[in-house]
Amino acid sequence: MDLILGSATVIDGTGADRYHADVVLRNGRIAEITAPGTRRGANLIDATGLVLCPGFIDMHAHSDLALLTEPEHLAKVSQGVTCDVIGQDGLSYAPCDDRTLAALRAQIAGWNGNPPDFDFSWRSVGEYLDRLDTGITINAAYLVPQGTVRMLGVGFDDRAASEDELDRMRELVAQGMDQGAFGLSSGLTYTPGMYASTAELVALCAVVAEHGGYYSPHHRGYGAHALEAYAEMVDVSTRSGCPLHLAHATMNFDCNAGRAGELLALLDAAIAEGTDITLDSYPYLPGATTLSALLPSWVFSGGVEDTLERLADADTRERIRYEMEELGSDGCHGVPVDWSAIEINGAEDTALVGASVAESAARRGKTPSELYFDVLVAERLAPSCLMHIGHEDNVRAIMRHPAHTAGSDGLLHGPRPHPRAWGTFPRYLGHYCRELGVLGLEDCVHHMTGRPAARLGLRDRGVLTEGAVADLVLFDPETVADRAEFNEPRRLAAGIERVLVGGVTVYAEGAHTGAFPGKALRHNG
C-alpha cells in the first residue's frame, strides 16, 4: 500500500531550492512527486510545515559493533541518519583471523567495547556484511581498514613491508573491495597502520582505484605538522589515482588556530589540478579517541602485551613521559600534552570519568603521567578520552567548503561518549544553519545527503527524486536541534519527526518503531 507524505517542504539533496509537494512511496522507493494537496488515502501523513529530505549519511561512523549489539541504533536514527559509513580509521573487525581479531578487540575496546559473549564468527569482509544483513535499523557501508590489513599481512612491528607482504595486503584489499567495500580507510596515528610508508599507501590505494573505490585516511597528525600530513594524503591520491576523502578534516591545537584557510587552499589547488577530493567534519570543538592513542608510536610495537610491559617499566615510563610532556610525541600530534585538556570519558574506574587527567591525578596524589600510565595498565589500554583542543573559526571555515560532508566520528561506547554521536546532524541543521546562518538550509542538507551519496557512488540514494530508494527524513526546520551535551550525551535530538529506511518508518514520535529494514550496502552491488 502506498504511503503518502502530504504537503511537505521538499529539499531534494541536490542543493536546489525547496518546493512543496506530495510524495508517494511504493515498494520502498519514491513512486511519485505531485502537487501539494492532490493525493488522498488512508496512509496519508500530513507533512505541512515540515521538511522532507533524503536520509542523512554519516561519512565517519564507529558503529561497527553497535549496529549489531544495539540494533535499534537510536543514537543515529534519532538524528535522521539512514546510513553509517563504518570500518573507519584503519581499524575494524574484517578481514581478520583468530590472532588479529583478539588484538583488534583489545585495541579498539575504547571505541566499541569488547562484549565477551558476542559472536565474532565472521572472518572476511563479505561475511561481516552478511551479518549486518540479519537485521539492523539503518544501512551501513564498509571501508577496508588498512591497519587491520597490515596486521594480517605484516604483523605488529614497526618496519617496512616486504614485497611478498605488500602483495598479500594488495590481495586482502582487492578481496574486500570485491566483497562489497566502498574503499580503504587508514588510521595513521594508530598502530600498526601508522607504520606504513607513503609508497605502501600508494600501492594499496592503486588497488582501491582499480575497483572504483575511494581512500579515507585519518592522516599522520592534526597538530604541529597537520598541513604536511594533509599534503601527504593528497600526494597518495594523486600518485595512485584514487579519490580522496579526508576523515574528520580539522585543524586542531593552538598551533593551528586560524589556519583553516591554509588547509582549504592546499585542497583547492589539488582539486584545480584534477585530484578528486572530499572531506568530512563534525560540528564540535573537542575531539575523542582512545586514551592510549596519545602514546608515542614506538610503544605499541609488537602488540598489546609488549605495550603493557613497556608501560609497567619505570625507566620506559620516564622516556615516554619526556616525549609526551616535553617534546610532543607523534601520538600527541607533535604537541606537548596538556593533561588539563585530556578528559577521561570511558573507564572501568568510574571515578575518573568526567574529569581531566590532571584533576584526577591531583585528587589521588599522583603526577598526571603516573595516573595516565596506571590506568592504561590496569584497564589494558581500553579507556577513552575527550581532547579539548578545537577552534571555532576553523570549524566554520571547513564546513563551508564545497567539498565538505558531515561525519559524526561518534564513539557510542562508554558512560559519557562525545555528544557528537547523538547530535551531529541536528546540530548542523539547528545551530549552524538556523541560528548562525553558516550554511543555508538547502546547502546544509546537500552536505549531508547528495554529496556523500555521490562520494559513495550511490546513484539511487541521497537525493529525493522519483525512483530513488525511500531513505527519508521528515523534520521541523524551526525546532530541529541537538540536545546531547557532554554531561548528558545520550539525549535525543529535537525536531526529527519521522525517519524512513527503504520506505519503512523506523523512528517516529521520539521512539524506535521496532522495524529493522536496514542492510549492508555493497559497492557496485
N, C-alpha and C positions, 0 to 999 in steps of 0.2 A: 504494500500500500504506500502511496506517495506521502511524503512529509513535506508540508509547505511552510516556509518561513516568510510570513507576510509583511509587506510594507517595511522591509529592512532598509537601512542605510548601508549600501554595499560598497566596501572598499576591496578592490579585487586582487590586491597583492602585486600589481604591476607598477604602482606609483601613480596611476591615473586618478583623476578626480572621482570623488564619491558620487553615487547616484542612488535613487530609490527604486526598489523592485520587489516583486515576489520571487522567491527562489524555490524551485520544486526539486526535491530529492527523490531518486528512484534507484533501487538496487545498488545502493552505495555510492552513487555518483550524482552529479548535478545534472538533472534532466532538462530543466527549462529555467530561463530567467525572463520574466514577463513584467509588464507594467504593474505598479503597486496597486493593491486592492482589487485585482482582477481574478484572483484564484480563491476558490472556496473548497471546504472539505472538512471532514471530521478531524483530520490531522493537521489542522491549521494552527500554527504558533504565531501569535501577534508579536512582531518584532519592531513595532513602531517606536522610534526614538533610540533604537539600539543599532550598533554597528555589526554587520555580518562580514567576516573576512576569512581568508584561509587560516587553518590552524598554524600556530607558531612552531618553528623548527629551532630547537636548541642545538646550535652548532658545536657546543662543547659541554657534554654531559658526562657525569660519573655515576650513572645508574646501572652499571654492568651487572651487579647482583640485585639491586633494589627492584628492578623490573620483575625479577623472579621471586624474591623473598617477600616483597610487599606489592603484589600485582595491581592493587588499586592505584598506586603511584600518585597519591594526592598532591605531593609536592609539585608535580609538573602539570597534571591535568587541571588542577585548580587555577593555574595561570593561563590556561588556554593552549598549552603545548600539546601537539599531536604527534611529534616525532623527536626523539632524542638521538643525537649522534654520539656514539659511545666508542670504547676502545681507545680512549684519549691518552695523551702524554706518554705514549710509548710503552704503557704497562696495562695489560689486561690478561684475561684468562684463556685466550685461544690465539694461536695454536699453543699446545703445551704437551708435556709428558709428565709422568709422576714426579720427577725430580723438580722440574721448573714450576709445576703447579704448587708444590709445597712452599717453594721460595716466594712465589708471587703472592700467595695467600698471606704470608707473613709481611712482605714488603708493603703491600697496599691495604693492609688492615685498617689503617687510619683513614683511607678513602671510603672503603666499602664494608668494613667489618670483616670478621672471619668466622662465620657461623659453623660450629663444629659438626653439626649433623646434616649440613646441606649436601645435596647430591651433585658433586662436580664430575659427573661421569663423562662429559664430552672431552674431546682432545683436539679436534680440528675446528677451524672457523665454521665450516658448514654444520657440524654437529651442535655448536653453540647456537647458531642461528635457528636450527631446528628446535632447540629447547625453547627459545623465545616464542616460537610459533604455537606453543602449547597453551597459551592463554595470558596475554598481557593487555593492559588498558590502552596504551598508545603504541605507535610504531617505533622501530629502532633501526638505525643504520650503523654499521660497524666499520671501524678502521683497523687494519692490521697493525698491532703495536710493535714498533721497531725494537724496543728494549726487550720485549719478550722473545722476539725472533733472535736477537743476539744471545740471549740465554741459551736457546736451543742450538744455535749454530756455533757459538764461541765459548760460552760459559760466563763466568762472573769476573774474569780477570781484566785488568786494565792493560790491554795490549792490542796491537793491530790484528785484524783477521787475516788468516792465510787465504790463498786463492781458493782452496777447497772449501774452507769455511764460508767465504763470500759466496761461492756457488750455492752452498746449502742454504744460505739466507735468501738469495735470489729465488731459489726454488720454493721456500716457505712463503715468501711474499706472493709469488705467482699463484701458488695453491690457494692462498687466502682470497686473492682477487677473483680467481676462477669460481670460488665457492660463494661469492656474493659481497665481499667487502668493497667499500667505496673508495678506499685509498689507504694511505700509510700515515700513522702518527709517530711522533718522537717526543721523548722527554729528555732533553739534552742537559738538564741539571739533575737527572736521576740516573742511578746506575741500573744495569750496565749500558743503557743506551748512550750515555754521555761519552763512553769510551770509543765510539765510532768516529772516524775521521771524516772530513768533508768528502773525500773521494769515496768512502764507503757509502755515505748517504746518497751521493750522486748515483752510484751503481744500483742501489735499491730503488731509488725514485725513477730510474730509467725503466725498471720493470713495471712500476705503477703506471707510468706514462703509456707503455705499450698496451696496458689493459684499460686505458681511458679513465683512470682514477686521478686523485689529487693527493698532495702531501700537506699534512697539518702538523707542523712542529711547535712544540714548546721549546724555544731555542735556548742557547747556551747561557744566557744571562739577561736579567731585566734591570740590572743596576749599573755598575761602573762602566761596563762595556756593552751596553744594550744596543747601540747603533751598529757596532761591529758584528754583534750576534745576529741582528736582523739582516745585515748585508750578507752574511754567510748563507742565510736561508734563501735570499734572492739569488745568490750565486748557484746554490744547489738546484734551484728551479730552472734557471737559465741553462745550465750545463746539461741537465737531464731531460729537459723538455717537459717536465712535469708541472702542471698547475700548482700554485702555492696558496694555501690558506693558513694565515698566521693565527695561531691559537692565542686566546686572551692577550691581544696585542695592546699592551700597556707600556707606559713609561713611568715606572715607579722609583722610589727612593729620592732623597733630597737632591742627589746629583743630577737628576733628570727633570727637576721642576721646570715647567715652561718649555720643555724641549720636544713636545709632540710634533710641532711643525717640522722639525728636522727629520723625524721618522717619516712623516707623510710626504715630505719632499723626496726622500730616498725611494719610497714606494712609487710615487708618481713618475719619477724618472725611469724606473724599471718598466712600469706599465706603458709609458710612452714608447719604449724600445721594443714592446711586444710581449713582455712577460705577463702571464695570466696570474693576477694576484687578487685575493680577497682576504678578509680578516674578520675576527670577531672580538667582542669585548663585553664585559659585564658593567652595569651602571652603578658601581660602588667604588669606594676608595680602598678599603683593606683587601688584601689577598688572603688565600687559605692554602695550606698544604700539610704534609706530614711534618711533625716536629724534627724528625731525623734528616729531612731534606736539607737542613741548614749546615750539616756536617761537610767538611772537605771531602771531595770525591774519593780520594785515596783510602779513606776509612772503610769504604764499602767493598774494596777489592776482595774477592774470594767468597762473598755471600754473607748471609745473616750471622752465622756463628763466628766467623772471623771478625766481623764488625763488632759484635758484642765483646769478644776477647779484647779488642783494642780499647773499647770504652771502659773496660774494667781495670785496665793497667794505668797506674798513676803517672808514669813518665809519658805515656802516649796521650793521656788526657791533657797534660800540660802542653804538649805540642799542638793538640787540636785547639785548646783554649787560645793559645797565642795566635794561631792562624785566624780563628773566628773573631776574636776581640781586637786584635792589633792590626792584622794585615787585611782582613776581609777575604774569607775563603771563597772558592768557586760556589760552594753550596749557599753562601750568603750573597751571591751575585757580585762578588768583588767589593762589597761594602762591609766595614766592621759592624758586627751585630750589635743592635741596640736592644738589650734584654727587656727594657721597659715597653718596647713596641711589639714584643712577641707574646701573644696571649694564648695560653693552652685552652683549647675548646673541646678537646676529647681526650679523656684518660680514665683508666680504671680507678685511679686515686682521685675521686671526685672533688676533694678539697682543693685541687689545683685548677679545676675548671672555672673559667671566667676571670682569672687573674693573670697578670703578666708573669713571666719567669722571674723578673726582678722582685715583684711583690711577694710571690710565694717563697723565694729564697730568703728574703728578709724575715718573713714570718717564722721560718724554720731554722734560722741561724746559719745559713749556708751562703756561699757565694752563688751568683746566678749560674755560672758554668757547672759548679758542683751539683746543684739541683737538676740542671739540664741533663747531665750525664747519668745521674742516679735514676731519673725517671725513665730514660731510654733503656737502660739496662733492666730495670725492674719490670718494664712492660714490653720488652723485646721489640723496641722501635715502633710500637703501634700508635702512640699518641699523635694527635693532630693539633694544628695551631692556626691562629689568625695572625697576619702580619699587617700592622697599621702603618702603611708606607705610601699611600696613594696621594694623587694631586688632582684636584677637581678640574682645573683648566685643561690638563691633559686628557682626562676622561671625556670632556665635552668635545674637544677638538677631534679626537679619534672617532667618536660616534657620528660625527657629521660627514665623515669621508664617504664618497660614493661607492667604495668597495666594501663598506662595513656591513656586518651582520651581527646578530645577537647570540651570545653564548653565555650560559649561566656559570660554567665551571663549578657547578653546585655539588658539594660533597654532602651526602644525605645521612651519613653515619655519625653517631656520637650524640652526647647530650645537648650540645649547643653548636650545631653546624652554622656556617655562614648563612645569613638570611637570603643571600642571592639564590640559594637552592629553592626557595619558596616565593621569591619576589621579583626576579629579574624582569620578566616580561610586563607585568602590570606597572613596575617602576618606570620602565621606558615610556609606557603609554600615559601614566598619570603624572609623574614628577617631571620627567624630561620633555615630554610632549605638551601636555595640557598646562602644567604650572609654569615651566620655564621657557617653553617655546623653542627649545634647542632643535627639535625636529618637528615638521608638520605631521599631521596625523597620517595622511596617505604615505608620506615618505617613511614614517616610523613603521607602519605595517609592512611596507615593502622590504625594509631591513630585516624583518622577522619572518617573512613568508616567501615571496617570489625570488628574492635574491639568494637566500640559502638553498632553495629548491633548485635554482639554476646551477649553483656550485655542485650540488649532489647529482645533477643530471636527471632530476625527477620531472619528467615532462608533463605529468598529469596531476601534480600536487603543487601547493604553494601559490596557486592562482585560482580565482573564483570565476570559472568560465564553464559553459555547457560542455559536458563530457568529462570534466575533471573529477577526481575522487573527492568525495564529500567529507574531507577533513576540515572542519569549520569551527569557528569561534563566534559567539554572539556576546558582545559586551556593551556596557553602558559607558559612553565616552565621557560623561560628566562625573562619574563616580569611580571609575576603574583606578585602582591604587594598590600598591604593595602595603601590606600590614605586618609583614615579618620584620622583626627587629633583632638586634644582637642578643638581647636578653630573653626574647621570645621568638625564636627563629622559625617556628613551625606554624605561624598564624596564617590562615587562608587569606588570599587576596580579596579585595572588594571589587564589585562591578563585573565579574566574569559570570555571565548569566547561564550560558549553555555551551558545552563542548561536544562535538560530534567527531567520531572516527569512523571512516567508511560509512557515513550516513547514520550511524548508531549513536544515540545520546549516551555519553559516558559520565557526564557531570552536569548537574542541574540543581538549582536551589541550594547551592553550597554543599552538595554531597555527591559521592560516587553513586552511580545508578546500579551497580552490580553487573554491568556488561563488560566483556573483555574481548573486543574485536581487533585489538592491535596485533601486529605481526612484525617479523623481521623483514625489512625491505632488503632486496638484493640488487646489487648493481648490475645493470643490463639485464635484470630478470623480468 
